[in-house]
Amino acid sequence: MSETNKYMMVGERLCLDFVNTISWRESEDKRRDWFMSYDKLVDWSHHAGILEEEQAQLLLKKSVHDPSEAEQTLAQAIQLREVIYRIFRSFTKEELINPEDLTNFNKVIHHYYQLIHLVRMGNVFSMHLEIPEGAFDSMLPPIVQSAVDILTSEKDLKRVSQCEGDQCGWLFFDTSRNRSRRWCSMADCGNRAKARRFYQNKK
């Protein structure tokens, strides 16, 4: 995935867009992490629809007064991102999940699920995350929930794939009817693959 499409959301699920915040994930030379600061994490979270404008501005102001907490949250977010990535990638490659990754993700689930409360919605109840206002990590619980939703659905888990683009590494939720999607984006990796085939055929 090229840097020009930095905020292109192609994962089709929040947690997959979250793990796709590294351009050229499998390239040693071109690999680029978007989350180089807490501000970038907040900016992406606002773009992804997790944070409202007022929430994002509040967190940015708080980070100026407490940079240490902001840095800790950034490190926490990056660690979570990589754990989620390795878990899903293991499924796409039909490999065993690293037990340490599963243990660490379960710890995150346990931490955030303590914030869940049942809320009555007419004649039914729904689960609601009571996230403290202004919490530095307020963008993370919805991402965790997104990953749990996929991991607990055998049907959905089978639709998680990895882009076949050379050194891309991005993940996506394949919504095509026969699960035939191969690229993170036809406009990016798909076109590069097409151009490569055309060049090889010309040769």
Buried (B, 14 or more C-beta within 10 A) or exposed (E): BBEEBEEBBBBBBBBBBBBBBBBBBBBEEEEBEBBEBBBBBBBBBBBBEBBEEEBBEBBBEBBEEEEEBBBBBBEBBBEBBBBBBBBBBBBBEEEEBEEEBBEBBEEBBEEBBEEEEEEEEEEEEEEEBEBEEEBBBBBBBBBBBBBBEBBEEEEEBEBBBBBEBEBBBBBBBBEEEEEEBBBBBEEBBBEBBEEEEEEEEEE
